[in-house]
Amino acid sequence: MNLLLINYEYPPIGGGAGNATMFIARALRRLGHGATVLTSAYAEHSGIQDDGGVAVHRLNVRRRVADRASAREMLSFVYAALQAAPSIAAGGAIDAVIVFFTLPCGPVALKLHRTMALPYVVSLRGGDVPGLVPEIAWQHWLLTSVRRRVLRSARAIVANDDGLARLSALADPFPVKVIPNGVDSRFFIPRPGHKAGGDPTMVLFVGRFHRQKNLHFFLEQLARLRAAAPNGWRLALVGDGEERSSLEQCVRRLGLTDITTWHGWQKDKARLLDLYQQADVVVNPSLYEGMPNVVLEAMACGLPVVASAVPGNNSLVRSGDTGFLFPLSDGDALCAALQEIREKPALARTLGQNGRRRVEEDFSWEHVARCYLDLFHPGI
């Protein structure tokens, strides 16, 4: 079976949805199927590229930065993709389409369905679901009719998390299936041996520097912990985004400059793995989530995870078993979770081992790819 995957983001641009697109495409190839990707160009990444047997068609949309796209850039991708998709689908003998994000990408799959009778599955990723991101509620309201046309004609609608599925069902009258994200547990592995305990404890955050990630709140709690144990903590921040400048100011104001290292975006996955393996705990304090790849990667690396108790996080982190969940705005609970991990290294190792075991059993990309294939032809 030959599948076309449509997403305006694909590594090295974008975040979790782009990575999911890449890993699903590669898993489809390993399972013996054809995989073609339609995405955006960026810097030297343009034209048609071969990604381990996956044909990646990159359209020129004048993408300016790696970590986020403007509304204009998204619309530019949709316009270019509407023109290019039919010939790519015909040339690749495409049988079916997986489209990531109802909007902006969904209309491209809808056109292929109407003009070439290609079935498609919509993969909801978070921001495309009304109610998850308050700042864009007006856009969802304005585009309701377009979104529902895309969803109505889909073979299936998929969310990567139960909470996201429920939110979508509240907004639009269509059933939603759940297929979780996966993780490459053959690449993301625990560090050899284990830390003996003691100071300092290395806390790692990986992700976009965006209001969603709730990093100012987290930094304030880390400053409280640091005041109680001046030599007890180190912080590694991996990523970039629109809040970089304000976060740098926050770090200086809170007196955390000497314990904080800024690593930027890590295009080199080997370097990212090294940072996971150096860490003692991963923190994901988000206000809302889809299903965070970072949490899965941390669990695959045998790390305990301290995360906000929001949909997405609470589908992965089992409090007291693979890490700790804390209620939003409860700084005391966040501090207590980090303190327990610092003071009880044996517990931290057990939490990490449990997380690794859960990833191996439930979250392989091959399993994810098979679930998508079953939506088109069960048992293929």
Residue frames relative to the residue before (quaternion, step in Angstrom):
aa qw qx qy qz dx dy dz
M 1.0000 0.0000 0.0000 0.0000 0.00 0.00 0.00
N 0.2206 -0.7771 0.5783 0.1144 3.59 -0.93 0.90
L 0.0829 -0.8227 0.5624 -0.0006 3.56 -0.67 1.13
L 0.2437 -0.7244 0.6274 0.1489 3.52 -1.21 0.71
L 0.1400 -0.7773 0.6108 0.0561 3.57 -0.81 1.06
I 0.1256 -0.8115 0.5704 0.0193 3.57 -0.70 1.12
N 0.2444 0.7328 -0.6031 0.1988 3.55 -0.76 1.10
Y 0.4432 -0.7089 0.4789 0.2679 3.58 -0.81 0.95
E 0.7355 0.3120 -0.2153 0.5615 3.58 1.29 -0.15
Y 0.1230 0.7488 -0.6399 0.1211 3.54 -1.07 0.86
P 0.6034 -0.5964 0.3578 0.3901 3.62 -0.80 0.90
P 0.5371 -0.1344 -0.8313 -0.0489 1.51 -2.07 1.47
I 0.5958 0.5585 -0.3963 0.4195 3.64 1.12 0.29
G 0.7362 0.4206 -0.3083 0.4314 3.52 -1.23 0.55
G 0.4785 -0.6634 0.5038 0.2777 3.50 -1.38 -0.16
G 0.8757 -0.0575 0.0408 0.4776 3.53 -0.97 -0.94
A 0.6598 0.5132 -0.3260 0.4416 3.60 0.93 -0.81
G 0.6312 0.5248 -0.3349 0.4626 3.57 1.05 -0.72
N 0.6516 0.5035 -0.3085 0.4762 3.56 0.99 -0.84
A 0.6363 0.5264 -0.3333 0.4550 3.59 0.98 -0.82
T 0.6237 0.5395 -0.3351 0.4556 3.58 1.00 -0.82
M 0.6668 0.5050 -0.2980 0.4600 3.56 0.91 -0.93
F 0.7143 0.4598 -0.2769 0.4491 3.59 0.77 -0.98
I 0.6290 0.5090 -0.3458 0.4751 3.60 1.03 -0.65
A 0.6383 0.5204 -0.3313 0.4605 3.59 0.96 -0.82
R 0.6740 0.4836 -0.3020 0.4697 3.59 0.88 -0.87
A 0.6440 0.5160 -0.3244 0.4624 3.59 1.02 -0.77
L 0.6079 0.5421 -0.3532 0.4603 3.59 1.04 -0.71
R 0.6434 0.5150 -0.3204 0.4670 3.57 0.99 -0.83
R 0.6634 0.5009 -0.3147 0.4581 3.60 0.91 -0.85
L 0.6799 0.4745 -0.2827 0.4823 3.57 1.15 -0.58
G 0.6159 -0.6055 0.3246 0.3856 3.58 1.29 0.14
H 0.5833 0.5717 -0.3748 0.4388 3.59 1.24 0.28
G 0.5084 -0.6284 0.4909 0.3249 3.55 -1.28 0.31
A 0.0460 -0.7980 0.6009 0.0032 3.59 -1.04 0.78
T 0.0161 -0.7663 0.6410 -0.0401 3.52 -0.84 1.12
V 0.1757 -0.7917 0.5800 0.0777 3.59 -0.97 0.86
L 0.1447 -0.7459 0.6448 0.0833 3.53 -1.10 0.83
T 0.1653 0.8031 -0.5400 0.1901 3.57 -0.50 1.21
S 0.6485 -0.5291 0.3975 0.3760 3.57 -1.33 -0.24
A 0.4392 -0.6431 0.5565 0.2895 3.52 -1.24 0.54
Y 0.0346 0.7793 -0.6255 0.0158 3.53 -1.26 0.47
A 0.8368 -0.0367 -0.0187 0.5459 3.55 -0.83 1.08
E 0.8270 -0.1699 0.1274 0.5206 3.60 -0.76 -1.00
H 0.5814 0.5728 -0.3728 0.4415 3.59 1.26 -0.12
S 0.3337 0.7307 -0.5204 0.2895 3.56 -0.09 1.30
G 0.7296 0.4014 -0.3065 0.4611 3.54 -1.30 0.25
I 0.6651 -0.4537 0.3835 0.4524 3.56 -1.13 -0.72
Q 0.0418 -0.8049 0.5916 -0.0179 3.56 -0.76 1.08
D 0.3416 -0.7098 0.5742 0.2232 3.54 -1.21 0.53
D 0.0552 -0.7957 0.6031 -0.0078 3.56 -0.65 1.13
G 0.7975 -0.2995 0.1469 0.5027 3.55 0.17 1.29
G 0.7605 -0.3349 0.1839 0.5251 3.57 1.01 0.82
V 0.6042 0.5014 -0.3572 0.5059 3.58 1.29 -0.06
A 0.2883 -0.7500 0.5703 0.1707 3.59 -0.76 1.05
V 0.1022 -0.8096 0.5780 0.0063 3.58 -0.50 1.24
H 0.1424 -0.7845 0.6022 0.0404 3.58 -0.56 1.21
R 0.0919 -0.8180 0.5678 0.0047 3.56 -0.49 1.23
L 0.2287 -0.7980 0.5515 0.0822 3.54 -0.65 1.22
N 0.4682 -0.6902 0.4785 0.2746 3.57 -0.96 0.87
V 0.0887 0.8042 -0.5775 0.1092 3.58 -0.39 1.26
R 0.4728 -0.7083 0.4162 0.3187 3.59 1.27 0.36
R 0.1351 0.8016 -0.5609 0.1566 3.56 0.94 0.94
R 0.2896 -0.8155 0.4849 0.1265 3.57 -0.69 1.11
V 0.8082 0.1031 -0.0408 0.5784 3.60 0.96 -0.80
A 0.5865 -0.6353 0.3878 0.3194 3.54 -1.16 0.65
D 0.7587 0.4739 -0.2340 0.3809 3.57 0.83 -0.97
R 0.8159 0.0750 -0.0363 0.5721 3.63 1.14 -0.30
A 0.2645 -0.7463 0.5921 0.1498 3.53 -1.28 0.53
S 0.4232 -0.6765 0.5379 0.2719 3.55 -1.08 0.72
A 0.6663 -0.4803 0.3762 0.4286 3.56 -1.29 0.28
R 0.6350 0.5331 -0.3308 0.4507 3.57 1.02 -0.75
E 0.6586 0.5005 -0.3065 0.4710 3.58 0.99 -0.81
M 0.6254 0.5247 -0.3378 0.4684 3.59 1.04 -0.72
L 0.6703 0.4907 -0.2975 0.4706 3.57 0.91 -0.92
S 0.6124 0.5467 -0.3391 0.4595 3.56 1.09 -0.71
F 0.6398 0.5109 -0.3248 0.4735 3.58 1.02 -0.77
V 0.6516 0.5168 -0.3280 0.4481 3.59 0.87 -0.91
Y 0.6516 0.5171 -0.3192 0.4540 3.59 0.89 -0.92
A 0.6932 0.4689 -0.2807 0.4699 3.59 0.84 -0.99
A 0.6701 0.5102 -0.3062 0.4438 3.59 0.96 -0.84
L 0.6086 0.5500 -0.3561 0.4475 3.59 1.04 -0.69
Q 0.6739 0.4774 -0.2921 0.4823 3.57 1.08 -0.67
A 0.7617 0.4288 -0.2115 0.4372 3.57 0.85 -0.97
A 0.5909 0.6508 -0.3682 0.3029 3.59 0.98 -0.79
P 0.6601 0.5209 -0.3562 0.4076 3.68 0.77 -0.80
S 0.6899 0.4591 -0.2989 0.4732 3.60 0.89 -0.84
I 0.6209 0.5237 -0.3471 0.4688 3.61 1.06 -0.67
A 0.6586 0.5077 -0.3080 0.4622 3.59 0.96 -0.87
A 0.6675 0.4884 -0.3044 0.4724 3.58 0.97 -0.83
G 0.6833 0.5004 -0.2882 0.4468 3.57 0.91 -0.91
G 0.7340 0.4068 -0.2267 0.4943 3.56 1.11 -0.64
A 0.3705 -0.7438 0.4720 0.2944 3.57 1.31 0.11
I 0.1124 0.8467 -0.5079 0.1118 3.54 0.97 0.97
D 0.2787 -0.7740 0.5539 0.1280 3.55 -1.00 0.94
A 0.8022 -0.0240 0.0743 0.5920 3.59 1.07 -0.70
V 0.3088 -0.7601 0.5578 0.1255 3.54 -1.30 0.51
I 0.1220 -0.7151 0.6801 0.1055 3.53 -1.21 0.73
V 0.0657 -0.8059 0.5883 0.0112 3.58 -0.62 1.11
F 0.2642 -0.7682 0.5716 0.1151 3.55 -0.85 1.08
F 0.7927 0.1545 -0.2090 0.5514 3.54 -0.78 1.18
T 0.4324 -0.6804 0.5357 0.2511 3.57 -0.73 1.08
L 0.7500 -0.0062 0.0189 0.6612 3.51 1.05 -0.91
P 0.5302 -0.1362 -0.8366 -0.0206 1.54 -1.92 1.59
C 0.6225 0.6457 -0.3271 0.2976 3.61 1.11 -0.55
G 0.5307 0.7016 -0.3883 0.2745 3.59 1.09 -0.66
P 0.6399 0.5449 -0.3539 0.4103 3.66 0.86 -0.78
V 0.5933 0.5612 -0.3779 0.4361 3.61 1.12 -0.52
A 0.6636 0.4810 -0.2994 0.4885 3.58 0.96 -0.86
L 0.6203 0.5451 -0.3415 0.4489 3.59 1.02 -0.77
K 0.6406 0.5154 -0.3283 0.4650 3.61 0.97 -0.79
L 0.6612 0.4963 -0.3148 0.4663 3.60 0.93 -0.85
H 0.6240 0.5323 -0.3357 0.4632 3.56 1.07 -0.67
R 0.7226 0.4558 -0.2527 0.4542 3.58 0.87 -0.94
T 0.7550 0.3961 -0.2165 0.4757 3.58 0.98 -0.76
M 0.8055 0.2324 -0.1009 0.5357 3.60 1.12 -0.66
A 0.4266 -0.7362 0.4305 0.3011 3.58 1.34 0.14
L 0.3530 0.7355 -0.5044 0.2830 3.60 1.07 0.70
P 0.3709 -0.7115 0.5438 0.2460 3.61 -0.81 0.91
Y 0.0543 -0.8084 0.5852 0.0319 3.56 -1.10 0.62
V 0.2647 -0.7127 0.6309 0.1545 3.49 -1.36 0.55
V 0.2739 -0.7424 0.5897 0.1616 3.55 -1.00 0.88
S 0.1623 -0.7717 0.6106 0.0733 3.56 -0.84 1.05
L 0.2616 -0.7726 0.5632 0.1323 3.57 -0.38 1.26
R 0.1553 -0.8387 0.5192 0.0532 3.57 -0.86 0.89
G 0.7432 -0.3890 0.2283 0.4942 3.61 1.19 -0.01
G 0.8022 0.2975 -0.1551 0.4939 3.55 0.22 -1.27
D 0.6414 0.5244 -0.3291 0.4531 3.59 1.20 -0.38
V 0.6204 0.5255 -0.3392 0.4732 3.59 1.29 -0.02
P 0.4415 -0.7041 0.4793 0.2821 3.62 -0.64 1.04
G 0.7606 0.3789 -0.2895 0.4406 3.51 -1.04 0.88
L 0.6271 0.5510 -0.3577 0.4185 3.59 1.14 -0.38
V 0.7829 0.2096 -0.0945 0.5781 3.59 0.92 -0.92
P 0.3392 -0.7929 0.4608 0.2097 3.63 -0.12 1.22
E 0.6369 0.5835 -0.3380 0.3737 3.59 0.98 -0.82
I 0.7646 0.3430 -0.1985 0.5082 3.61 1.10 -0.53
A 0.2529 0.7940 -0.5166 0.1968 3.60 1.19 0.47
W 0.6508 0.5289 -0.3260 0.4364 3.59 0.97 -0.80
Q 0.6262 0.5281 -0.3407 0.4614 3.59 1.08 -0.66
H 0.6380 0.5175 -0.3267 0.4674 3.57 0.99 -0.82
W 0.6412 0.5189 -0.3270 0.4612 3.59 0.97 -0.84
L 0.6731 0.5130 -0.2928 0.4450 3.57 0.89 -0.95
L 0.7730 0.3552 -0.1676 0.4982 3.59 1.01 -0.83
T 0.2572 0.8107 -0.4990 0.1664 3.59 1.22 0.31
S 0.6893 0.4892 -0.3071 0.4373 3.61 0.79 -0.94
V 0.6397 0.5087 -0.3293 0.4729 3.61 1.01 -0.76
R 0.6550 0.5213 -0.3150 0.4472 3.58 0.88 -0.97
R 0.7049 0.4720 -0.2785 0.4503 3.58 0.85 -0.91
R 0.5904 0.5408 -0.3802 0.4631 3.61 1.10 -0.49
V 0.6388 0.5167 -0.3201 0.4716 3.55 1.02 -0.81
L 0.7034 0.4747 -0.2731 0.4530 3.58 0.82 -0.98
R 0.6402 0.5622 -0.3324 0.4044 3.59 0.96 -0.86
S 0.7477 0.4149 -0.2191 0.4698 3.60 0.95 -0.79
A 0.4964 0.6814 -0.4195 0.3366 3.59 1.27 -0.11
R 0.5369 -0.5913 0.4934 0.3445 3.57 -1.16 0.62
A 0.7685 -0.1267 0.1007 0.6191 3.56 1.09 -0.81
I 0.2653 -0.7152 0.6203 0.1826 3.53 -1.32 0.43
V 0.1193 -0.8180 0.5628 0.0043 3.55 -0.77 1.10
A 0.0913 -0.7386 0.6638 0.0748 3.54 -1.12 0.79
N 0.4323 -0.7136 0.4856 0.2609 3.57 -1.11 0.58
D 0.7667 0.2362 -0.1282 0.5830 3.57 1.30 0.13
D 0.5897 -0.5994 0.4133 0.3496 3.59 -1.08 0.75
G 0.6547 0.5253 -0.3203 0.4392 3.58 0.92 -0.86
L 0.6591 0.4953 -0.3033 0.4777 3.57 0.98 -0.83
A 0.6204 0.5368 -0.3366 0.4622 3.59 1.06 -0.73
R 0.6608 0.4995 -0.3102 0.4665 3.59 0.93 -0.86
L 0.6459 0.5252 -0.3185 0.4533 3.57 0.97 -0.84
S 0.6528 0.5078 -0.3105 0.4687 3.58 0.97 -0.83
A 0.6619 0.5126 -0.3068 0.4527 3.57 0.94 -0.88
L 0.6231 0.5300 -0.3376 0.4656 3.59 1.12 -0.58
A 0.7156 0.4616 -0.2492 0.4613 3.57 1.04 -0.80
D 0.8135 0.1202 -0.0113 0.5689 3.59 0.95 -0.87
P 0.4550 -0.7435 0.4294 0.2363 3.61 -0.87 0.95
F 0.4918 0.6359 -0.4475 0.3919 3.58 0.71 1.09
P 0.4976 -0.6577 0.4653 0.3213 3.62 -0.98 0.74
V 0.1713 -0.7820 0.5957 0.0657 3.54 -1.14 0.74
K 0.2534 -0.7453 0.6006 0.1397 3.55 -0.94 0.97
V 0.3222 -0.7362 0.5613 0.1976 3.58 -1.20 0.49
I 0.0671 0.7335 -0.6736 0.0611 3.54 -0.90 1.07
P 0.3188 -0.7857 0.4902 0.2019 3.63 -0.34 1.14
N 0.5985 -0.5108 0.4662 0.4045 3.50 -1.35 0.21
G 0.2994 -0.7241 0.5837 0.2127 3.53 -1.31 0.25
V 0.2086 -0.7452 0.6118 0.1637 3.53 -1.33 -0.13
D 0.4420 -0.6790 0.5193 0.2719 3.56 -1.11 0.71
S 0.1208 -0.8435 0.5220 0.0381 3.57 0.13 1.31
R 0.5607 0.5642 -0.4083 0.4478 3.59 1.25 0.02
F 0.6959 0.4183 -0.2603 0.5225 3.56 1.21 -0.49
F 0.7374 0.3452 -0.2074 0.5423 3.57 0.83 -0.99
I 0.1300 0.8050 -0.5518 0.1749 3.55 -0.20 1.33
P 0.5999 -0.5659 0.4119 0.3875 3.61 -1.16 0.46
R 0.5670 -0.5736 0.4580 0.3737 3.55 -1.21 0.47
P 0.5630 -0.5864 0.4463 0.3743 3.59 -1.08 0.58
G 0.8021 0.1779 -0.1660 0.5454 3.58 -0.91 0.87
H 0.3038 -0.7364 0.5589 0.2305 3.57 -1.14 -0.46
K 0.5852 -0.5806 0.4429 0.3525 3.49 -1.29 0.51
A 0.4714 -0.7118 0.4537 0.2555 3.56 -0.92 0.87
G 0.5948 -0.5450 0.3807 0.4519 3.59 1.25 -0.24
G 0.5840 0.5824 -0.4293 0.3680 3.55 -1.28 -0.03
D 0.6254 -0.5688 0.4086 0.3439 3.53 -1.38 0.06
P 0.6480 -0.2110 -0.7218 -0.1213 1.50 -2.22 1.11
T 0.4639 -0.6349 0.5339 0.3108 3.56 -1.28 0.33
M 0.2749 -0.7746 0.5517 0.1415 3.57 -0.77 1.07
V 0.1310 -0.7785 0.6132 0.0286 3.55 -0.65 1.22
L 0.1258 -0.8114 0.5703 0.0252 3.58 -0.83 1.02
F 0.0485 -0.7392 0.6702 0.0446 3.53 -1.14 0.82
V 0.0433 -0.7741 0.6315 0.0049 3.56 -1.01 0.90
G 0.5385 0.6261 -0.4454 0.3459 3.60 -0.75 0.98
R 0.6846 -0.4534 0.3693 0.4352 3.51 -1.36 -0.14
F 0.3796 -0.6843 0.5707 0.2488 3.53 -1.14 0.70
H 0.2763 0.7456 -0.5241 0.3050 3.51 0.23 1.41
R 0.6694 -0.5129 0.3507 0.4073 3.58 -1.16 0.55
Q 0.5717 0.6185 -0.3655 0.3962 3.59 1.09 -0.77
K 0.7077 0.5065 -0.2700 0.4120 3.58 0.95 -0.88
N 0.3608 -0.7941 0.4536 0.1832 3.60 1.31 0.01
L 0.2636 0.8283 -0.4670 0.1626 3.57 1.13 0.60
H 0.5863 0.5622 -0.3928 0.4311 3.62 1.05 -0.55
F 0.6354 0.5179 -0.3194 0.4755 3.57 0.99 -0.83
F 0.6591 0.5107 -0.3133 0.4545 3.59 0.89 -0.91
L 0.6626 0.5151 -0.3170 0.4417 3.60 0.88 -0.90
E 0.6227 0.5369 -0.3425 0.4546 3.57 1.06 -0.71
Q 0.6665 0.4828 -0.3088 0.4769 3.60 0.99 -0.73
L 0.6310 0.5217 -0.3394 0.4632 3.58 1.02 -0.71
A 0.6131 0.5388 -0.3489 0.4606 3.59 1.07 -0.68
R 0.6178 0.5283 -0.3444 0.4698 3.62 1.05 -0.70
L 0.6686 0.4922 -0.2996 0.4700 3.58 0.92 -0.88
R 0.6531 0.5211 -0.3141 0.4508 3.55 0.97 -0.86
A 0.6203 0.5474 -0.3475 0.4414 3.61 1.03 -0.73
A 0.6964 0.4637 -0.2681 0.4777 3.57 1.07 -0.75
A 0.7825 0.1086 -0.0504 0.6111 3.60 1.18 -0.58
P 0.2338 -0.8430 0.4648 0.1367 3.61 0.32 1.26
N 0.7698 0.3197 -0.1859 0.5203 3.59 1.04 -0.70
G 0.5150 0.7202 -0.3578 0.2968 3.56 1.28 0.15
W 0.7998 0.3123 -0.1185 0.4987 3.58 1.17 -0.40
R 0.0456 -0.7257 0.6839 0.0598 3.49 -1.36 0.58
L 0.1687 -0.7891 0.5852 0.0804 3.58 -1.14 0.63
A 0.0894 -0.7655 0.6362 0.0348 3.54 -0.96 0.97
L 0.1097 -0.7919 0.6004 0.0218 3.57 -0.77 1.11
V 0.0654 -0.8000 0.5961 -0.0178 3.56 -0.58 1.20
G 0.6298 0.5114 -0.3914 0.4344 3.57 -0.62 1.11
D 0.1765 -0.7440 0.6299 0.1359 3.51 -1.36 -0.27
G 0.2387 0.7827 -0.5567 0.1431 3.55 -1.27 0.07
E 0.7807 -0.4068 0.2394 0.4094 3.49 -1.38 0.07
E 0.6970 0.4607 -0.2806 0.4724 3.63 1.15 -0.44
R 0.3234 0.7788 -0.4962 0.2064 3.61 1.21 0.11
S 0.6939 0.4840 -0.2958 0.4435 3.59 0.76 -0.99
S 0.6887 0.4688 -0.2977 0.4662 3.61 0.85 -0.89
L 0.6313 0.5201 -0.3382 0.4655 3.59 1.09 -0.60
E 0.6153 0.5295 -0.3484 0.4686 3.59 1.04 -0.69
Q 0.6457 0.5065 -0.3168 0.4756 3.57 1.01 -0.81
C 0.6418 0.5307 -0.3191 0.4524 3.57 1.01 -0.83
V 0.6366 0.5274 -0.3215 0.4618 3.59 0.97 -0.85
R 0.6632 0.4906 -0.3072 0.4744 3.58 0.96 -0.84
R 0.6637 0.5217 -0.3074 0.4390 3.59 0.90 -0.94
L 0.7298 0.4312 -0.2324 0.4769 3.57 1.01 -0.81
G 0.4802 -0.6957 0.4251 0.3235 3.58 1.27 -0.01
L 0.4787 0.6870 -0.4212 0.3485 3.58 1.11 0.66
T 0.3548 0.7817 -0.4687 0.2084 3.59 1.28 0.00
D 0.7129 0.4874 -0.2737 0.4234 3.58 0.86 -0.94
I 0.7279 0.3906 -0.2559 0.5021 3.62 1.16 -0.30
T 0.6470 0.5380 -0.3010 0.4488 3.60 1.30 -0.07
T 0.0843 -0.7702 0.6311 0.0371 3.56 -0.99 0.92
W 0.2337 -0.7662 0.5887 0.1084 3.57 -0.87 1.06
H 0.1472 -0.8397 0.5207 0.0468 3.57 -0.52 1.16
G 0.3926 -0.7273 0.4838 0.2879 3.62 1.20 -0.23
W 0.6987 -0.4030 0.3438 0.4808 3.55 -1.29 -0.23
Q 0.2293 -0.7761 0.5747 0.1216 3.56 -0.97 0.83
K 0.1651 -0.7970 0.5772 0.0659 3.57 -0.10 1.31
D 0.6474 0.4862 -0.2997 0.5047 3.55 1.20 -0.59
K 0.3244 -0.7850 0.4974 0.1767 3.57 -0.28 1.29
A 0.5962 0.5597 -0.3720 0.4392 3.60 1.09 -0.58
R 0.6440 0.4998 -0.3175 0.4844 3.57 1.04 -0.75
L 0.6303 0.5226 -0.3388 0.4635 3.60 1.00 -0.76
L 0.6258 0.5264 -0.3326 0.4698 3.58 0.99 -0.82
D 0.6402 0.5319 -0.3245 0.4494 3.58 0.95 -0.86
L 0.6572 0.5035 -0.3125 0.4657 3.60 1.00 -0.79
Y 0.6104 0.5199 -0.3496 0.4848 3.59 1.03 -0.71
Q 0.7126 0.4755 -0.2733 0.4375 3.57 0.83 -0.96
Q 0.6305 0.5130 -0.3368 0.4753 3.59 1.21 -0.33
A 0.6329 0.5836 -0.3176 0.3975 3.56 1.19 -0.59
D 0.3697 -0.6987 0.5654 0.2355 3.53 -1.34 0.33
V 0.7918 0.0015 0.0337 0.6098 3.57 1.15 -0.60
V 0.2409 -0.7376 0.6107 0.1581 3.57 -1.16 0.65
V 0.1844 -0.7809 0.5917 0.0781 3.55 -0.97 0.96
N 0.0090 0.7756 -0.6307 0.0224 3.56 -1.00 0.89
P 0.0200 -0.8762 0.4809 -0.0252 3.60 0.27 1.29
S 0.1960 0.8633 -0.4563 0.0901 3.60 1.26 0.38
L 0.5056 -0.6207 0.5153 0.3058 3.52 -1.28 0.56
Y 0.7697 -0.0661 0.0480 0.6331 3.58 1.18 -0.61
E 0.0952 -0.7948 0.5986 0.0298 3.56 -1.22 0.54
G 0.4142 -0.5958 0.5959 0.3439 3.51 -1.39 0.15
M 0.6199 -0.4059 0.3114 0.5949 3.52 0.13 -1.36
P 0.2848 -0.8484 0.4189 0.1539 3.56 0.02 1.31
N 0.4311 -0.6994 0.5179 0.2381 3.55 -0.77 1.11
V 0.6028 0.5869 -0.3623 0.4011 3.57 1.04 -0.77
V 0.6483 0.5118 -0.3245 0.4609 3.59 0.95 -0.82
L 0.6461 0.5076 -0.3168 0.4739 3.58 0.98 -0.80
E 0.6536 0.5066 -0.3187 0.4632 3.60 0.94 -0.84
A 0.6411 0.5182 -0.3248 0.4635 3.57 0.98 -0.82
M 0.6566 0.4995 -0.3124 0.4709 3.59 0.93 -0.86
A 0.6348 0.5273 -0.3313 0.4574 3.60 0.99 -0.80
C 0.6951 0.4516 -0.2621 0.4942 3.57 1.14 -0.66
G 0.5408 -0.6682 0.3817 0.3396 3.57 1.25 0.28
L 0.4830 0.6689 -0.4326 0.3636 3.58 1.13 0.61
P 0.4408 -0.6348 0.5460 0.3234 3.58 -1.07 0.61
V 0.2262 -0.7736 0.5820 0.1082 3.58 -1.13 0.71
V 0.1354 -0.7422 0.6514 0.0799 3.53 -1.02 0.91
A 0.0900 0.8305 -0.5305 0.1443 3.55 -0.45 1.23
S 0.5717 -0.5688 0.4673 0.3622 3.52 -1.26 0.48
A 0.4539 -0.7007 0.4882 0.2543 3.56 -1.05 0.80
V 0.3252 0.7108 -0.5438 0.3055 3.55 0.42 1.32
P 0.6457 -0.4898 0.3854 0.4411 3.61 -1.18 0.40
G 0.6591 0.4115 -0.3673 0.5112 3.54 -0.93 0.92
N 0.7375 0.3489 -0.2040 0.5410 3.56 0.60 -1.12
N 0.7498 0.4230 -0.2496 0.4434 3.56 0.77 -0.98
S 0.5477 0.5598 -0.4208 0.4579 3.57 1.27 0.15
L 0.7305 0.4119 -0.2165 0.4998 3.56 1.22 -0.47
V 0.7574 0.3625 -0.1937 0.5074 3.56 0.80 -1.03
R 0.1521 -0.7586 0.6291 0.0750 3.55 -0.80 1.06
S 0.3771 -0.7754 0.4588 0.2145 3.52 -0.29 1.30
G 0.7999 0.2116 -0.2065 0.5222 3.53 -0.77 1.13
D 0.7169 0.4045 -0.2434 0.5130 3.58 1.28 -0.15
T 0.8022 0.0940 -0.0494 0.5876 3.60 0.91 -0.89
G 0.7809 -0.1086 0.0816 0.6097 3.58 1.29 -0.03
F 0.4705 -0.6449 0.5012 0.3339 3.55 -1.14 -0.66
L 0.2311 -0.7296 0.6274 0.1438 3.52 -1.18 0.74
F 0.0893 -0.7874 0.6069 0.0614 3.58 -1.04 0.73
P 0.5269 -0.6272 0.4599 0.3427 3.62 -1.02 0.69
L 0.5841 -0.5742 0.4382 0.3703 3.58 -1.07 0.71
S 0.8311 0.1950 -0.1901 0.4849 3.55 -1.08 0.88
D 0.5829 0.5562 -0.3926 0.4435 3.62 1.23 0.08
G 0.1781 -0.8311 0.5218 0.0726 3.53 0.14 1.31
D 0.6086 0.5618 -0.3564 0.4324 3.57 1.05 -0.70
A 0.6671 0.4993 -0.3028 0.4626 3.59 0.96 -0.86
L 0.6291 0.5179 -0.3329 0.4746 3.58 1.03 -0.74
C 0.6671 0.4967 -0.3032 0.4652 3.58 0.86 -0.91
A 0.6565 0.5201 -0.3177 0.4445 3.58 0.93 -0.88
A 0.6426 0.5224 -0.3263 0.4556 3.59 1.00 -0.79
L 0.6794 0.4734 -0.2939 0.4775 3.59 0.87 -0.91
Q 0.6413 0.5281 -0.3279 0.4499 3.56 0.98 -0.79
E 0.6478 0.5165 -0.3265 0.4550 3.58 0.96 -0.80
I 0.6460 0.5057 -0.3239 0.4712 3.58 0.98 -0.77
R 0.6595 0.5067 -0.3169 0.4559 3.61 0.98 -0.78
E 0.7490 0.4318 -0.2240 0.4500 3.57 0.90 -0.93
K 0.7698 0.2921 -0.1517 0.5469 3.59 1.20 -0.44
P 0.1300 -0.8402 0.5218 0.0704 3.62 0.35 1.19
A 0.6093 0.5419 -0.3694 0.4458 3.62 1.04 -0.60
L 0.6358 0.5080 -0.3196 0.4854 3.59 1.03 -0.78
A 0.6372 0.5339 -0.3314 0.4462 3.57 0.93 -0.87
R 0.6524 0.5050 -0.3195 0.4661 3.61 0.96 -0.83
T 0.6511 0.5160 -0.3207 0.4549 3.58 0.95 -0.83
L 0.6336 0.5201 -0.3275 0.4699 3.58 0.96 -0.83
G 0.6734 0.4990 -0.2950 0.4587 3.57 0.93 -0.90
Q 0.6479 0.5130 -0.3157 0.4663 3.58 0.98 -0.82
N 0.6429 0.5156 -0.3212 0.4666 3.58 1.00 -0.76
G 0.6442 0.5196 -0.3159 0.4640 3.57 1.04 -0.79
R 0.6315 0.5259 -0.3235 0.4690 3.56 0.99 -0.86
R 0.6560 0.5129 -0.3136 0.4562 3.59 0.89 -0.89
R 0.6635 0.5106 -0.3135 0.4481 3.58 0.93 -0.86
V 0.6279 0.5342 -0.3281 0.4612 3.58 1.01 -0.79
E 0.6752 0.5031 -0.3037 0.4458 3.59 0.84 -0.96
E 0.7090 0.4717 -0.2682 0.4505 3.59 1.00 -0.77
D 0.8490 0.2655 -0.0712 0.4512 3.59 0.86 -0.92
F 0.8078 0.3514 -0.1268 0.4559 3.61 1.09 -0.48
S 0.2700 0.7436 -0.5670 0.2296 3.61 0.77 0.94
W 0.5408 -0.6232 0.4524 0.3383 3.59 -1.12 0.61
E 0.5827 0.5634 -0.3828 0.4433 3.59 1.10 -0.51
H 0.6293 0.5180 -0.3278 0.4777 3.58 1.02 -0.78
V 0.6397 0.5212 -0.3230 0.4635 3.60 0.95 -0.86
A 0.6685 0.5053 -0.3032 0.4538 3.59 0.86 -0.97
R 0.6468 0.5121 -0.3281 0.4601 3.60 0.93 -0.81
C 0.6278 0.5372 -0.3395 0.4494 3.59 1.01 -0.75
Y 0.6524 0.4904 -0.3165 0.4835 3.60 0.99 -0.75
L 0.6387 0.5261 -0.3320 0.4527 3.59 0.94 -0.82
D 0.6418 0.5460 -0.3229 0.4309 3.58 0.99 -0.82
L 0.6000 0.5698 -0.3654 0.4264 3.59 1.14 -0.46
F 0.6943 0.4239 -0.2624 0.5191 3.57 1.21 -0.48
H 0.7876 -0.0515 0.0751 0.6094 3.57 0.90 -0.99
P 0.3164 -0.7800 0.5030 0.1963 3.61 -0.11 1.21
G 0.8374 0.2067 -0.1642 0.4787 3.53 -0.97 0.93
I 0.3817 0.7424 -0.4867 0.2573 3.60 1.22 0.17
